[in-house]
Amino acid sequence: MLREARGRRAATLLATGSEVHLAVAAAETLAADGIDVAVVSMPSWESFERQPQAYQDEVLGDAPRIGVEAALRFGWDRWIGPDGVFIGNDRVR
C-alpha cells in the first residue's frame, strides 16, 4: 500500500512503475473533491502473488479497483477483478 484512503475507501488505484505518480496525483485530486481512494504500487505482480491471501485482500480492499498502465491490459484483470476498470492501452499496434 502506497497511500491509504483518508476515510472510507471509494476505490483502489493500482499502478506499476512510471504510472504510480499518476495514480497518486489522481488520488490527491479526488481527495480534494471528497472522494477517498487508496493507491497500491505493484512493481512486481509475482511478489504480490506470493503474499498470503489475507494480506492481498487487505491491500486490495473491497472497493472498486482501477488499473493504471501505459502499456497493455494483459495481466491486469487478475488484480482489478471482473468489475474493475482499466485505464491504459487496450490494443497492440
Contacts in CASP RR format, 6 or more apart in sequence:
PFRMAT RR
TARGET T0000
AUTHOR 0000-0000-0000
METHOD contacts of the structure
MODEL  1
MLREARGRRAATLLATGSEVHLAVAAAETLAADGIDVAVVSMPSWESFER
QPQAYQDEVLGDAPRIGVEAALRFGWDRWIGPDGVFIGNDRVR
1 38 0 8 1.000
1 39 0 8 1.000
1 40 0 8 1.000
1 59 0 8 1.000
2 20 0 8 1.000
2 23 0 8 1.000
2 24 0 8 1.000
2 39 0 8 1.000
2 40 0 8 1.000
2 41 0 8 1.000
3 24 0 8 1.000
3 27 0 8 1.000
3 38 0 8 1.000
3 39 0 8 1.000
4 38 0 8 1.000
5 36 0 8 1.000
5 37 0 8 1.000
5 38 0 8 1.000
5 63 0 8 1.000
6 31 0 8 1.000
6 36 0 8 1.000
7 36 0 8 1.000
8 36 0 8 1.000
9 36 0 8 1.000
9 37 0 8 1.000
9 38 0 8 1.000
9 61 0 8 1.000
9 63 0 8 1.000
10 30 0 8 1.000
10 35 0 8 1.000
10 36 0 8 1.000
10 37 0 8 1.000
10 63 0 8 1.000
10 64 0 8 1.000
11 35 0 8 1.000
11 37 0 8 1.000
11 38 0 8 1.000
11 63 0 8 1.000
11 64 0 8 1.000
11 65 0 8 1.000
11 66 0 8 1.000
12 37 0 8 1.000
12 38 0 8 1.000
12 39 0 8 1.000
12 40 0 8 1.000
12 60 0 8 1.000
12 61 0 8 1.000
12 63 0 8 1.000
12 64 0 8 1.000
12 65 0 8 1.000
12 66 0 8 1.000
13 23 0 8 1.000
13 26 0 8 1.000
13 27 0 8 1.000
13 37 0 8 1.000
13 38 0 8 1.000
13 39 0 8 1.000
13 40 0 8 1.000
13 65 0 8 1.000
13 66 0 8 1.000
13 67 0 8 1.000
13 68 0 8 1.000
14 23 0 8 1.000
14 40 0 8 1.000
14 42 0 8 1.000
14 60 0 8 1.000
14 65 0 8 1.000
14 66 0 8 1.000
14 67 0 8 1.000
14 68 0 8 1.000
14 76 0 8 1.000
14 79 0 8 1.000
14 80 0 8 1.000
15 22 0 8 1.000
15 23 0 8 1.000
15 39 0 8 1.000
15 40 0 8 1.000
15 41 0 8 1.000
15 42 0 8 1.000
15 67 0 8 1.000
15 68 0 8 1.000
15 69 0 8 1.000
16 41 0 8 1.000
16 42 0 8 1.000
16 43 0 8 1.000
16 45 0 8 1.000
16 69 0 8 1.000
17 41 0 8 1.000
17 43 0 8 1.000
18 70 0 8 1.000
19 68 0 8 1.000
19 69 0 8 1.000
19 70 0 8 1.000
20 39 0 8 1.000
20 41 0 8 1.000
22 68 0 8 1.000
23 39 0 8 1.000
23 41 0 8 1.000
23 68 0 8 1.000
24 39 0 8 1.000
26 37 0 8 1.000
26 68 0 8 1.000
27 37 0 8 1.000
27 38 0 8 1.000
27 39 0 8 1.000
30 36 0 8 1.000
30 37 0 8 1.000
31 37 0 8 1.000
37 63 0 8 1.000
38 61 0 8 1.000
38 63 0 8 1.000
40 59 0 8 1.000
40 60 0 8 1.000
42 48 0 8 1.000
42 79 0 8 1.000
45 75 0 8 1.000
45 78 0 8 1.000
45 79 0 8 1.000
48 56 0 8 1.000
48 59 0 8 1.000
49 56 0 8 1.000
60 79 0 8 1.000
64 83 0 8 1.000
64 84 0 8 1.000
64 85 0 8 1.000
65 79 0 8 1.000
65 80 0 8 1.000
65 81 0 8 1.000
65 83 0 8 1.000
65 84 0 8 1.000
65 85 0 8 1.000
66 80 0 8 1.000
66 84 0 8 1.000
66 85 0 8 1.000
66 86 0 8 1.000
66 87 0 8 1.000
67 76 0 8 1.000
67 79 0 8 1.000
67 80 0 8 1.000
67 84 0 8 1.000
67 85 0 8 1.000
67 86 0 8 1.000
67 87 0 8 1.000
68 87 0 8 1.000
68 88 0 8 1.000
69 76 0 8 1.000
69 86 0 8 1.000
69 87 0 8 1.000
69 88 0 8 1.000
69 89 0 8 1.000
70 88 0 8 1.000
70 89 0 8 1.000
71 88 0 8 1.000
71 89 0 8 1.000
72 89 0 8 1.000
72 90 0 8 1.000
72 92 0 8 1.000
73 86 0 8 1.000
73 88 0 8 1.000
73 89 0 8 1.000
73 90 0 8 1.000
76 86 0 8 1.000
77 86 0 8 1.000
80 86 0 8 1.000
END
